[in-house]
Structure formats: C-alpha cells, structure tokens
Amino acid sequence: MAPETPGTPSLFARLAASVSDPVLRILVGATLISRVGRGIFLTVTVLYFTFIVGLAPHEVAIVLAAASAAGVVASLAGGWLADRFSAKRLLIVFTAIEGVALITYVFAGDFVTALVIAVVCGFFEQAANSTRSAIIARGFEGEGRVHARAVLRAVTNVAIAAGSGLGALALALGTAEAYRTLIAGAGALYLLGLIQLVRLPSRVDAQSRTAAAPVTTATGSVDAAASAEAAVAERRAWRRHSPWRDPRYLVLTALSAVFGMQFGVAELGVPLWIARETAAPEAVVAALLILNTVIVVIFQVPLSRGTHDLRAAARVSGIAAWLMAAACLVYASAAGLPVGFAIAVLVVAAITHAFAEVLSQAGGWGLSFELADPARAGSYQGVFGMGYTVGALAAPLVVNATAISHGFSGWVALAAIFLASGLGIRWLARRAARTAEAASA
C-alpha cells in the first residue's frame, strides 16, 4: 500500500474527526446499538403479525396505521415536553418505554393486544425522535447541527442494514421461537443503548424558564395585582415564540411533509411497480434498497456540508426537486422494457432518487434548525417532525392514487407534486436568506 500523502488524514482519522464532539459520540453510540434493533423489527414485523400472531392483512394495516397516527401526536408532545423538562431524561424514558414495549410484542396473541402495543411503540418512538432533534438543536450550533443529523442518518442506515440481516434469520427459520427471540433481542438493544444516553451532558437541556419576579410597592410589600399582570405578560411572551405563530415555519413544514412522501415511493410505489408493470425480477427491489443505503451512508455527510446556510439549503433543495421529478419519470419508463433494459433503467432511477433523498434531507435539516426560534427549539422540531409523520401517513394513499392506479400519467403527476414542493422549499429558503441579509445590513 502506498504511503498516505503528507498532511492528508487517514480514513480512520476523518471518521474519528466527524464524531469528535462528545455529544455526537454519545448519540452515535446509542443510535448504532438501538437501530440494529430497529432493523430487526422492521424486517420481521409484518410477517410476525401475519404468520405468528395470525392477523388478517387488513388488521395488519390497521395496526401499522394506528402506530403512525400515534406518532403524529407524539412528535408534538415530545418537542413540547423537551422545552419544559430535561431533554436528556425524556429521551432516556421514551427509549426505555419503547424498548420494553418492543419486548412485549412476544406476548401479542390477538388483534387488540398487537394494536395497543403498536400504538405505544409508535408514540414513544416519535416522541424520542422529537426529543433527540431538540437535543441536536441545543447541543450544536450552525453547521454542527446539520452535520450531526447527517452522521446519525448514515449510522442509522448502517445499523438498520445490519439488523435486517439478523432479522433474515427469523425469516429463514420461520418458527415462532425464532421470531420471538429476535423481537425480544431488538427490544433489549434499545435498552442497551441507554448506557450511552445517560452520559449526555446537561447542556442539551432547555434553559429553565424564569418566572416573573414579584412586584413590590414602595413600602416593600408585594403588589399582588401587578405581580399577576407581570406573570401574564411573561406567559404571553413565551407563547409568542410558538411555532404555531410562525407562518414561514409552518409552510416549510407543510412543503417538507409533501416532499417527504418520496420515502413512500421507495417503500410502496417502486416494489409494486416492479412486480406489476415491469419485466424485472422482484429481487431487484432488495438490490435497489441496498443501493439506496450505500449511497446514503457514503454521501449524506459530505453533501450536507454548508446547508446550515440558507442559500445553500435553497440550492440543494432545488436540485433535489428536479432529481426527484426525474426519478419518477425514469421509474415509469421501465414498464414494457426487456428484462435487462428494465433493470438498468430502474438502477438509474434508484440512484437519482437516492441523491434526491440525500439532498432534500440536508436542505430540510438546515432550514428546520436555522428558521426555528431557539427559545422553543423542542416545539419547533416537534412540529417539523410531525410534518414528516403526516407525510408518511399520506404517502401510501397518494402513491397508490397516482403511480399505481394510473401508470405513466400517475408518475407524471407524482413528479409534478415533488417538483412543486421542492421548488417551494427553495423559494422559501431564498426569501428567508434575503430577509436575514437585509436585517443584518
């Protein structure tokens, strides 16, 4: 092996430098452990419900939809709580409850039990996600926030891929004992990750709200009426920082939720399109998912650099919009082609889609942090996370109503939706940049 060029850090050194911050190292360690458990669960959950618990397909759909719906409420609740209590303690509690709930899946024997457990898991998973975002917002500054999100996303993809490989063991064995053992192991990994989370420093918590000081009279006695008025004024000032009073942030959340439906394209639209409309073998679905994971792991961190800058975030969001629209059209063009050509076209579409995903996430993270009021970081991140959860809920319906139901014209409609939402984010970011530049001039 040729010696490294003097002054050029080794790969190991670059990796170590990317997680040099102690808070990020802790989050990476916890994520690496717990997301392996998540990968296991994602791999076996639907088949476990179907073959082991004995749920009908419509019951499985209801269970999964209910878990997602609980996540919408939990995104708001997690962020709201993170502004009022210790985010560190909240994250530990939410993760612990989610881990225990995952383990209790081994006792699910009917629809009602599975539904209750799924709702608990879905709620505390999203509450933990919002709390983690609040921790990132407070534990880092500027580009460090986006970098932390990018590193954690890359680590998440690696860990879920590893967990999926372990989950395949249950699928291969096909026994109830194998399924239950791996599900219990998945929950145990969540609990194991708590060892890392307890090491988080107190600086990731919100600053305590200071109550209005009592108003005293000239004689030194407390003026009750004036004190009450001061307390009311303090509460009003706090409410003015609410994300629900920030139209720009709500528009960003809505546009990001729409663009976030691109995950539904990969999870639902592409597999059904390949199986029903193309000559490509169904095994290509797994290959495309692996390709997506590899691209995210390799490129998420470097392509996220600088997106804390509003103009940079605008630029990458615009590129993501065009790439995603192009990916939809290329996916559509795979129908009716011979096997080899269909596979090649699908690979091109998947690569385009993966880079659209990477860039959209980078731009969205930068904007979600930079346009948020730091006084209510948790609430802002909770609202933004809620948008993605709503988008995930809507994605199956939208993808089915467009690409799956109407073929090429449906894919064109889907491309238009992504293009409009992505360019809308670019417009919003550019406008915010102009406003910020004018204010600092």
Secondary structure, DSSP 8 states (H G I E B T S, - for coil): -----TT---HHHHHHHHT-SHHHHHHHHHHHHHHHHHHHHHHHHHHIIIIII---HHHHHHHHHHHHHHHHHHHHHHHHHHTTS-HHHHHHHHHHHHHHHHHHGGG--SHHHHHHHHHHHHHHHHHHHHHHHHHHHHH--THHHHHHHHHHHHHHHHHHHHHHHHHHHHHHH--HHHHHHHHHHHHHHHHHTHHHHTT--GGGS----------B-TTS-B-HHHHHHHHHHHHHHHHHT-GGG-HHHHHHHHHHHHHTTHHHIIIIIHHHHHHHH-SS-THHHHHHHHHHHHHHHHHHHHHHTTTTSHHHHHHHHHHHHHHHHHHHHHHHHTTT--HHHHHHHHHHHHHHHHHHHHHHHHHHHHHHHHTS-GGGHHHHHHHHHHHHHHHHHHHHHHHIIIIIHHHHHHHHHHHHHHHHHHHHHHHHHHHHHHHHHHHH-
